Amino acid sequence: MSFFSKQFIDVIHWTEPGDGILAYRFPMEDMEIQNGGQLTVRDSQMAIFVNEGQIADVFGPGLYTLTTQTLPILTYLKNWDKAFKSPFKSDVYYYSTRLQINQKWGTTTPITIRDKEFGAVRMRAYGIYAYRISDPKTFYEKVSGTRETYQTSELEGQLRNTIIARMTDAFANSAVSFLDMAASQSQLAQNMLAALKPVFGDLGLFLDSFVVENISLPEELQHLLDQRIGMNMVGDMNRYTQFQVAQSMPIAAANEGGGAAGMGAGLGAGMVMAQQMMNAARPPAPAPPEAAPPPPPPSASAAGGAAKFCMNCGKSIPRAAHFCPECGGAQQ
């Protein structure tokens, strides 16, 4: 009766119960594969047979009939003379080959790089990528092993840290300044895709897409950059002063005392500050021209050649003058 007590498997198949499963081991336990059993591999799957710890075969999508002719070493059925007491133990592993989309990556800490415009800056970046299993044999040997299931979450840390390491190299070797990187995000993503494909391939994976969603500065550096951008946009100092005064009004209203008093005090301080900024920005006024020296008094010769002396002050005056131009005294 031992012949009938054996448990046989006549149908082997697997459907994914949810997202995030990369590998699944079909539950064999003490069951054996029946001669003529059916193996179903769907379009988004691949399967491998492992016999005595070694991969015996890899199956792509399709329906397979398992017989001693097609699988002579994968089942005890070739040992009819041993009354089904086979020394062989085979396992079937399924692998999901569909795209694992919306996998997120991002820098946990800012990356310090040398920027040609700002010098040394720290940058952050994040985005998404998509991959799939392309070589189940390599993935089994290097990653999943004999686990009953293997999830994307178990691989996420390894892939993310690998991406960040390559991203650091890409930033360090980039000749593009930070302000121009926003226009070069697509090209940066393509460079990262080309650099990461061999790394993913070494794990039996295919990197299908890589997207750089955002490149930014840490909050404190972003604040300084915003101030610089604001100054460049304002341009005219008078307009900037008006902007500062407008910004100070809500602050003034919140000052101690509140109401009109607080607003008036804050607005007054804002006007003083604005006036000081305008005075500092105003170019210095040109110095007034030096006063021309007074013309010399007419000489005696210019007045006719003859001269006499004032009877009151003794100054030299023209002889024809009836009054002294210095003291006004009458002359004879």
C-alpha positions as CSV (number, residue, x, y, z in Angstrom):
1,M,0.0,0.0,0.0
2,S,3.0,2.3,0.2
3,F,2.6,2.9,-3.5
4,F,-0.8,4.5,-3.0
5,S,0.2,6.4,0.1
6,K,2.6,8.5,-1.9
7,Q,1.5,12.1,-2.6
8,F,1.7,13.2,-6.2
9,I,1.7,16.7,-7.8
10,D,0.0,16.7,-11.2
11,V,-0.4,20.5,-11.6
12,I,2.2,23.1,-10.8
13,H,1.3,26.8,-11.2
14,W,1.5,30.1,-9.3
15,T,-0.4,33.4,-9.4
16,E,0.8,36.4,-7.5
17,P,-1.3,37.3,-4.5
18,G,-0.1,40.9,-4.5
19,D,2.6,43.3,-5.4
20,G,6.2,43.1,-4.3
21,I,6.9,39.4,-4.6
22,L,9.9,38.6,-6.7
23,A,10.4,34.9,-6.0
24,Y,8.2,32.1,-4.7
25,R,9.0,28.4,-3.9
26,F,6.3,26.0,-4.8
27,P,5.4,24.0,-1.7
28,M,6.7,20.5,-2.3
29,E,7.4,19.1,1.2
30,D,7.1,15.3,0.8
31,M,5.1,15.4,-2.4
32,E,6.5,14.1,-5.7
33,I,6.0,15.3,-9.2
34,Q,3.7,12.9,-11.0
35,N,4.7,11.5,-14.4
36,G,2.8,13.6,-16.9
37,G,2.1,16.4,-14.6
38,Q,1.5,19.9,-15.9
39,L,3.8,22.9,-15.3
40,T,2.2,26.3,-16.2
41,V,4.4,29.4,-16.5
42,R,2.5,32.6,-17.3
43,D,3.7,35.5,-19.5
44,S,4.9,37.5,-16.5
45,Q,6.8,34.6,-15.0
46,M,9.8,32.2,-15.3
47,A,10.4,29.0,-13.4
48,I,13.5,27.0,-12.5
49,F,13.9,23.4,-11.3
50,V,16.4,22.8,-8.6
51,N,17.6,19.2,-8.1
52,E,19.8,18.2,-5.2
53,G,20.8,21.9,-4.7
54,Q,21.7,22.5,-8.4
55,I,19.6,24.3,-11.1
56,A,18.5,21.6,-13.6
57,D,16.5,23.7,-16.0
58,V,14.9,27.1,-16.6
59,F,11.4,27.4,-18.1
60,G,10.0,30.5,-19.9
61,P,6.2,31.2,-20.3
62,G,4.3,28.2,-21.6
63,L,2.6,24.9,-20.6
64,Y,4.9,21.9,-20.1
65,T,4.2,18.2,-19.6
66,L,6.6,16.7,-17.2
67,T,7.6,13.2,-18.1
68,T,10.6,11.0,-17.5
69,Q,11.7,11.7,-21.0
70,T,11.6,15.4,-20.7
71,L,12.8,15.6,-17.1
72,P,14.7,12.4,-16.5
73,I,16.7,13.6,-13.5
74,L,14.1,15.8,-11.8
75,T,11.9,13.1,-10.3
76,Y,12.1,9.6,-8.7
77,L,9.8,8.3,-11.6
78,K,12.9,7.2,-13.5
79,N,13.6,4.7,-10.6
80,W,10.7,2.4,-11.1
81,D,12.8,-0.5,-9.9
82,K,13.2,1.1,-6.5
83,A,9.4,1.2,-5.9
84,F,9.2,5.0,-6.0
85,K,11.9,5.3,-3.3
86,S,13.8,8.0,-5.1
87,P,16.9,9.6,-3.6
88,F,16.2,12.8,-5.6
89,K,14.5,15.9,-4.3
90,S,13.4,18.6,-6.7
91,D,12.1,22.1,-6.0
92,V,10.3,24.5,-8.3
93,Y,10.8,28.2,-8.0
94,Y,8.7,30.9,-9.7
95,Y,10.0,34.3,-10.5
96,S,8.0,37.4,-11.4
97,T,9.4,39.0,-14.5
98,R,7.0,41.9,-14.7
99,L,8.2,45.5,-14.1
100,Q,8.5,46.5,-10.5
101,I,7.5,50.2,-11.0
102,N,7.6,53.3,-8.8
103,Q,10.6,52.1,-6.8
104,K,11.8,55.2,-5.0
105,W,15.4,56.4,-4.4
106,G,16.7,59.5,-2.7
107,T,19.7,60.9,-0.9
108,T,19.4,60.4,2.9
109,T,22.1,63.0,3.5
110,P,23.2,65.9,1.2
111,I,26.0,65.2,-1.3
112,T,28.9,67.7,-1.2
113,I,30.2,68.6,-4.6
114,R,32.4,71.3,-6.1
115,D,30.3,73.7,-8.1
116,K,31.9,76.0,-10.7
117,E,29.7,78.9,-9.7
118,F,29.1,78.6,-6.0
119,G,32.2,76.6,-5.0
120,A,31.4,73.7,-2.6
121,V,27.7,73.1,-2.2
122,R,25.6,70.3,-0.8
123,M,22.8,68.9,-2.9
124,R,19.9,66.5,-2.5
125,A,18.1,64.4,-5.2
126,Y,15.3,61.9,-5.4
127,G,13.3,60.1,-8.0
128,I,11.9,56.7,-9.1
129,Y,13.1,53.7,-11.1
130,A,11.7,50.5,-12.5
131,Y,13.3,47.1,-12.9
132,R,12.5,43.4,-13.5
133,I,14.1,40.0,-13.2
134,S,15.8,39.1,-16.4
135,D,18.0,36.1,-15.4
136,P,16.3,33.9,-12.8
137,K,19.3,31.6,-12.5
138,T,21.6,34.5,-11.5
139,F,19.0,36.0,-9.2
140,Y,18.6,32.6,-7.5
141,E,22.3,32.1,-7.1
142,K,23.2,35.6,-5.9
143,V,20.1,37.1,-4.3
144,S,17.0,35.0,-3.4
145,G,18.5,31.5,-2.8
146,T,16.2,28.9,-1.2
147,R,13.9,31.4,0.5
148,E,10.2,30.5,0.4
149,T,9.4,34.0,-0.8
150,Y,11.6,37.0,-1.7
151,Q,10.1,40.6,-1.6
152,T,11.1,43.8,-3.3
153,S,11.4,45.4,0.1
154,E,14.3,43.0,1.0
155,L,16.2,44.3,-2.1
156,E,15.3,47.9,-1.8
157,G,18.1,49.0,0.5
158,Q,20.8,47.4,-1.6
159,L,19.6,49.0,-4.8
160,R,19.0,52.4,-3.2
161,N,22.5,52.6,-1.7
162,T,24.0,51.5,-5.0
163,I,22.1,54.3,-6.8
164,I,23.3,56.9,-4.3
165,A,26.9,55.8,-4.7
166,R,26.7,56.2,-8.5
167,M,24.8,59.5,-8.1
168,T,27.6,60.9,-6.1
169,D,30.1,60.0,-8.8
170,A,27.8,61.5,-11.4
171,F,27.5,64.8,-9.5
172,A,31.3,65.0,-8.8
173,N,32.2,64.4,-12.5
174,S,29.5,66.7,-13.8
175,A,30.7,70.0,-15.4
176,V,27.2,71.5,-15.1
177,S,26.6,74.1,-12.4
178,F,23.8,73.6,-9.9
179,L,21.6,76.3,-11.5
180,D,21.8,74.5,-14.9
181,M,21.1,71.0,-13.5
182,A,17.4,71.6,-13.6
183,A,17.6,71.8,-17.4
184,S,19.9,68.7,-17.5
185,Q,17.9,66.4,-15.3
186,S,16.8,64.2,-18.3
187,Q,20.4,63.9,-19.4
188,L,21.5,63.1,-15.9
189,A,18.9,60.3,-15.7
190,Q,20.1,58.8,-19.0
191,N,23.7,58.8,-17.7
192,M,22.6,57.1,-14.5
193,L,20.6,54.5,-16.4
194,A,23.6,53.6,-18.6
195,A,25.9,53.5,-15.5
196,L,23.5,51.3,-13.4
197,K,22.4,48.8,-16.0
198,P,25.6,46.6,-15.6
199,V,25.2,46.7,-11.8
200,F,21.6,45.5,-12.0
201,G,22.5,42.9,-14.6
202,D,25.1,41.4,-12.2
203,L,22.2,40.6,-9.9
204,G,20.1,39.1,-12.6
205,L,18.0,42.3,-13.0
206,F,17.2,44.6,-15.9
207,L,16.9,48.3,-15.1
208,D,14.1,49.5,-17.4
209,S,13.9,53.2,-16.5
210,F,15.5,55.8,-14.2
211,V,14.0,59.2,-13.4
212,V,15.5,62.2,-11.6
213,E,12.5,64.0,-10.2
214,N,14.2,66.8,-8.3
215,I,17.6,68.2,-7.4
216,S,17.7,70.7,-4.5
217,L,19.8,72.3,-1.8
218,P,19.4,71.8,1.9
219,E,16.9,74.3,3.5
220,E,19.5,76.8,4.8
221,L,21.3,76.9,1.5
222,Q,18.1,77.1,-0.5
223,H,17.1,80.2,1.7
224,L,20.3,82.0,0.6
225,L,19.7,81.1,-3.0
226,D,16.2,82.4,-2.8
227,Q,17.5,85.7,-1.5
228,R,20.0,86.0,-4.3
229,I,17.3,85.2,-6.9
230,G,15.0,87.7,-5.3
231,M,17.7,90.4,-5.5
232,N,18.3,89.6,-9.2
233,M,14.6,89.8,-9.9
234,V,14.1,93.1,-8.1
235,G,17.1,94.8,-9.6
236,D,16.1,98.4,-8.9
237,M,17.0,99.3,-5.3
238,N,14.0,101.7,-5.0
239,R,11.6,98.8,-5.8
240,Y,13.5,96.6,-3.4
241,T,13.0,99.2,-0.7
242,Q,9.3,99.4,-1.3
243,F,9.2,95.6,-1.1
244,Q,11.0,95.6,2.2
245,V,8.6,98.2,3.7
246,A,5.6,96.1,2.5
247,Q,7.2,93.1,4.2
248,S,7.7,94.9,7.4
249,M,4.1,95.9,7.8
250,P,2.8,92.5,9.0
251,I,5.7,92.4,11.4
252,A,4.9,95.8,12.7
253,A,1.3,94.9,13.3
254,A,2.3,92.0,15.5
255,N,4.6,94.1,17.6
256,E,3.9,94.7,21.3
257,G,1.0,97.1,21.7
258,G,-0.6,95.8,18.5
259,G,-3.0,97.8,16.4
260,A,-2.1,101.2,14.9
261,A,0.6,101.9,17.5
262,G,2.5,98.8,16.7
263,M,2.0,99.2,13.0
264,G,3.1,102.9,13.1
265,A,6.2,102.1,15.1
266,G,7.1,99.2,12.8
267,L,6.3,101.2,9.7
268,G,8.4,104.1,11.0
269,A,11.3,101.8,11.6
270,G,10.8,100.3,8.2
271,M,10.9,103.8,6.6
272,V,14.1,104.7,8.5
273,M,15.7,101.5,7.3
274,A,14.5,102.1,3.8
275,Q,15.8,105.7,3.8
276,Q,19.2,104.4,5.0
277,M,19.3,101.8,2.3
278,M,18.4,104.4,-0.3
279,N,21.0,106.8,0.9
280,A,23.6,104.0,0.9
281,A,22.6,103.0,-2.6
282,R,22.5,106.6,-4.0
283,P,25.7,107.6,-5.8
284,P,27.6,110.5,-4.1
285,A,26.7,114.0,-5.4
286,P,29.3,115.7,-7.4
287,A,31.4,118.4,-5.6
288,P,30.4,122.0,-6.4
289,P,32.8,123.8,-8.7
290,E,35.3,126.1,-7.0
291,A,34.4,129.8,-7.1
292,A,36.3,131.8,-9.7
293,P,38.7,134.4,-8.2
294,P,37.4,138.0,-8.3
295,P,38.8,140.0,-11.3
296,P,41.7,142.2,-10.4
297,P,40.9,145.9,-10.0
298,P,41.4,147.9,-13.1
299,S,44.9,149.4,-13.3
300,A,45.5,153.0,-13.5
301,S,46.6,152.7,-17.0
302,A,43.4,151.0,-18.1
303,A,41.4,153.9,-16.7
304,G,43.1,156.5,-18.8
305,G,46.6,156.6,-17.7
306,A,46.3,159.2,-14.9
307,A,45.6,158.5,-11.3
308,K,45.3,160.4,-8.0
309,F,44.9,159.5,-4.3
310,C,41.6,159.7,-2.3
311,M,41.6,162.6,0.1
312,N,40.0,160.4,2.8
313,C,41.4,156.9,2.6
314,G,44.5,157.5,0.4
315,K,43.6,154.8,-2.2
316,S,44.7,155.2,-5.8
317,I,41.7,156.3,-7.9
318,P,41.3,157.5,-11.4
319,R,42.0,161.2,-11.7
320,A,38.6,161.9,-13.3
321,A,36.7,160.3,-10.5
322,H,34.5,162.6,-8.3
323,F,34.0,160.0,-5.6
324,C,36.3,157.3,-4.1
325,P,35.2,153.8,-5.1
326,E,36.6,152.5,-1.8
327,C,35.3,154.9,0.8
328,G,32.8,157.0,-1.2
329,G,34.3,160.2,-0.2
330,A,33.9,163.2,-2.5
331,Q,36.9,164.3,-4.4
332,Q,37.9,167.7,-5.8
